[in-house]
């Protein structure tokens, strides 16, 4: 695939974990990267890690539940580089909440960050993409909710499935503008949050993954990089599972 030199990528939730992995791959492939995260200091540190000169990386503190923040994010990318070619809408949370204990506040917060955050980010980046006649939107969904279920993740799974409903209709709506909308569905990825679950949980997950290892954030990054490429022009409204084969076995 051709490199992404000269393209501008916006990545939300990019200060750590999967978002940082996506940003790292896109920068390595030549894109100028806007690192957006609710933690402004962490976003700045991540941007410096991508490019010490900060010529090709820009940090923007962004709360994805606030539409004006996302408008500012898009404006910052345009002020700096004059275009937006790629949006990796990755920001999200994954709290473990038993179904019986789920309250309206928790539900609203999760949907606001995971679903509205992706929709608002896509809206904010849409106009410059349409103006340029080109765009690649890649959502970070999950195998949970979209393919499989897990106790304690009814709200999370609902949000990740909802993202795919948005993706399919949005893909049809913007197809005539040279914009594609797709999603990656990670399985168990080694992130700081995953590590907090403990070694027993990690071993249980490893036992369920046919390739015998956890994914790394960059594994998701490479999948995003493919869907964000010019070569993926004929793929839209689709999902790509990155899970080491976890969803394949009929029984465990």
C-alpha positions as MATLAB code, in Angstrom:
seq = 'XXXXXXXXXXXXXXXXXXXXXXXXXXXXXXXXXXXXXXXXXXXXXXXXXXXXXXXXXXXXXXXXXXXXXXXXXXXXXXXXXXXXXXXXXXXXXXXXXXXXXXXXXXXXXXXXXXXXXXXXXXXXXXXXXXXXXXXXXXXXXXXXXXXXXXXXXXXXXXXXXXXXXXXXXXXXXXXXXXXXXXXXXXXXXXXXXXXXXXXXXXXXXXXXXXXXXXXXXXXXXXXXXXXXXXXXXXXXXXXXXXXXXXXXXXXX';
ca = [
       0.000    0.000    0.000;
       1.095    3.545   -0.656;
       2.220    5.556    2.349;
       0.005    8.140    4.018;
       2.399   11.048    3.488;
       0.528   14.339    3.323;
      -2.653   12.928    4.835;
      -4.069   14.149    8.142;
      -5.483   11.674   10.659;
      -7.594   12.536   13.701;
      -7.566    9.885   16.432;
      -9.822   10.207   19.469;
      -8.915    8.556   22.757;
      -5.355    8.533   21.453;
      -3.345    9.189   24.605;
      -3.041    5.545   25.618;
      -4.077    1.995   24.847;
      -5.616    1.149   21.477;
      -5.857    4.803   20.478;
      -2.129    5.264   21.016;
      -1.487    2.138   18.965;
      -3.585    3.507   16.106;
      -1.857    6.894   16.250;
       1.575    5.253   16.324;
       0.919    3.200   13.198;
      -0.631    6.073   11.244;
       2.299    8.374   12.070;
       4.804    5.646   11.156;
       3.031    5.334    7.806;
       3.475    9.045    7.124;
       0.272   10.703    8.285;
       0.186   13.896   10.308;
      -1.724   12.912   13.454;
      -4.034   14.850   15.737;
      -3.967   13.211   19.174;
      -7.316   13.882   20.823;
      -8.022   12.839   24.385;
     -10.013   14.045   27.364;
      -6.704   14.061   29.291;
      -4.925   17.005   27.706;
      -1.585   16.407   29.424;
      -1.529   12.769   28.366;
      -2.466   13.804   24.821;
       0.458   16.222   24.748;
       2.861   13.550   25.980;
       1.562   11.122   23.351;
       1.990   13.711   20.598;
       5.585   14.348   21.635;
       6.219   10.604   21.666;
       4.966   10.422   18.078;
       7.111   13.336   16.916;
       9.456   15.213   19.227;
       9.486   18.203   16.896;
       5.643   18.186   16.952;
       5.768   19.096   13.269;
       3.683   16.052   12.406;
       1.682   15.570   15.616;
      -0.754   17.844   17.403;
      -2.435   17.327   20.789;
      -5.966   18.611   21.393;
      -7.791   18.141   24.711;
     -11.201   16.803   23.693;
     -14.285   15.592   25.527;
     -16.069   13.575   22.837;
     -19.435   13.999   24.578;
     -19.276   17.761   23.920;
     -20.021   18.614   20.306;
     -18.240   21.977   20.538;
     -15.050   20.181   21.622;
     -15.202   18.059   18.478;
     -15.795   21.133   16.326;
     -12.690   22.644   17.949;
     -10.798   19.415   17.273;
     -11.642   19.505   13.572;
     -10.861   23.224   13.382;
      -7.472   22.626   15.021;
      -6.581   20.035   12.385;
      -7.690   22.375    9.598;
      -5.837   25.364   11.056;
      -2.647   23.303   11.277;
      -2.729   21.293    8.057;
      -5.749   22.462    6.052;
      -7.390   19.064    5.645;
      -8.746   15.950    7.335;
      -8.409   12.651    5.504;
      -8.788   10.036    8.241;
     -10.856    9.837   11.409;
     -10.221    6.991   13.834;
     -13.126    7.375   16.274;
     -11.665    5.314   19.072;
     -12.559    7.030   22.362;
     -14.505    4.763   24.673;
     -14.941    3.283   28.129;
     -15.622   -0.325   29.144;
     -16.885   -0.507   32.740;
     -17.918   -3.858   34.189;
     -21.486   -3.340   35.441;
     -23.766   -6.290   36.255;
     -27.050   -5.966   34.385;
     -29.153   -5.850   37.571;
     -27.002   -3.047   38.976;
     -26.973   -0.865   35.843;
     -28.456    2.553   36.553;
     -29.593    5.311   34.138;
     -26.597    7.519   34.863;
     -24.132    4.772   34.008;
     -26.050    3.905   30.848;
     -26.169    7.528   29.707;
     -22.450    8.083   30.342;
     -21.445    4.966   28.443;
     -23.667    5.747   25.460;
     -22.537    9.376   25.431;
     -18.855    8.486   25.232;
     -18.962    5.367   23.072;
     -21.795    6.165   20.667;
     -22.417    9.910   20.633;
     -18.678   10.487   20.759;
     -18.190    8.547   17.526;
     -21.173   10.168   15.823;
     -20.159   13.698   16.849;
     -16.563   13.115   15.751;
     -17.719   11.917   12.339;
     -20.045   14.897   11.989;
     -17.274   17.326   12.862;
     -14.916   15.839   10.261;
     -17.531   15.345    7.560;
     -17.525   18.768    5.909;
     -13.760   18.957    5.220;
     -13.830   15.367    3.940;
     -16.728   16.162    1.620;
     -14.997   19.304    0.440;
     -11.925   17.267   -0.441;
     -13.959   14.468   -2.015;
     -12.152   11.907    0.118;
     -12.350   10.476    3.607;
     -11.810    7.372    5.689;
     -13.770    6.968    8.925;
     -12.870    3.966   11.082;
     -14.754    3.272   14.297;
     -13.398    1.193   17.168;
     -16.226   -1.148   18.088;
     -15.638   -4.535   19.758;
     -16.384   -8.227   19.430;
     -18.384   -7.774   22.653;
     -21.934   -6.829   21.764;
     -21.295   -7.059   18.035;
     -20.412  -10.768   17.873;
     -20.395  -12.205   21.393;
     -21.707  -11.373   24.843;
     -20.126  -11.348   28.275;
     -21.630  -11.047   31.774;
     -21.224   -7.572   33.198;
     -20.964   -5.884   29.811;
     -24.583   -5.490   28.726;
     -24.312   -1.700   28.491;
     -20.870   -1.777   26.894;
     -21.948   -4.419   24.380;
     -25.059   -2.401   23.570;
     -22.952    0.664   22.839;
     -20.555   -1.223   20.581;
     -23.409   -2.807   18.642;
     -25.075    0.603   18.297;
     -21.920    1.964   16.700;
     -22.309   -0.574   13.890;
     -25.887    0.499   13.211;
     -24.630    4.047   12.824;
     -21.735    2.873   10.645;
     -23.898    1.080    8.090;
     -26.363    3.891    7.506;
     -23.664    6.575    7.548;
     -21.641    4.571    5.019;
     -24.555    4.610    2.589;
     -25.257    8.293    3.197;
     -21.724    9.519    2.446;
     -20.683    6.974   -0.181;
     -21.190    9.451   -3.022;
     -18.718   11.867   -1.413;
     -15.712    9.556   -1.677;
     -15.926    8.735    2.034;
     -15.922    5.238    3.493;
     -17.094    4.303    6.998;
     -15.918    1.032    8.526;
     -15.188   -0.450   11.949;
     -12.603   -2.596   13.668;
     -13.743   -5.106   16.295;
     -10.889   -5.815   18.721;
     -10.889   -8.782   21.037;
      -8.570   -8.892   24.032;
      -5.853   -6.310   23.562;
      -3.026   -5.751   26.028;
      -3.707   -2.253   27.337;
      -3.098   -0.633   30.755;
      -6.768   -1.178   31.597;
      -6.594   -4.863   30.696;
      -3.569   -5.348   32.948;
      -5.561   -4.151   35.942;
      -7.802   -7.226   35.684;
      -5.034   -9.461   37.050;
      -3.024  -12.486   35.931;
      -5.826  -14.994   36.520;
      -8.113  -13.105   34.156;
      -5.305  -12.800   31.603;
      -4.663  -16.538   31.647;
      -8.362  -17.267   31.199;
      -8.396  -14.999   28.163;
      -5.270  -16.610   26.729;
      -6.908  -20.017   27.040;
      -9.785  -18.746   24.883;
      -7.596  -17.337   22.088;
      -6.535  -19.883   19.443;
      -3.321  -18.060   18.483;
      -2.286  -18.194   22.151;
      -1.474  -14.543   22.763;
      -3.115  -11.231   23.509;
      -3.273   -8.594   20.845;
      -1.215   -5.430   21.069;
      -2.589   -1.917   20.394;
      -0.556   -1.747   17.196;
      -2.360   -4.856   15.899;
      -5.538   -2.797   15.886;
      -3.573    0.110   14.461;
      -2.555   -1.899   11.398;
      -6.155   -2.923   10.763;
      -7.201    0.727   10.964;
      -4.327    1.648    8.672;
      -5.650   -0.759    6.014;
      -9.233    0.508    6.208;
      -7.893    4.084    6.149;
      -5.866    3.494    2.993;
      -6.697    4.706   -0.509;
      -6.528    1.059   -1.567;
      -9.550    0.239    0.637;
     -11.750    2.494   -1.496;
     -14.219   -0.311   -2.342;
     -14.834   -1.334    1.281;
     -17.479    0.526    3.257;
     -19.990   -0.313    5.971;
     -17.930   -3.353    6.962;
     -16.244   -4.724   10.070;
     -12.839   -6.302   10.634;
     -12.348   -8.572   13.659;
      -8.935   -8.479   15.360;
      -9.126  -11.170   18.046;
      -6.609  -13.950   17.371;
      -9.476  -16.260   16.423;
     -11.275  -15.940   19.756;
     -14.799  -15.973   18.279;
     -14.140  -19.028   16.044;
     -14.420  -22.115   18.308;
     -17.896  -23.645   18.618;
     -17.138  -24.561   22.236;
     -14.346  -24.112   24.768;
];
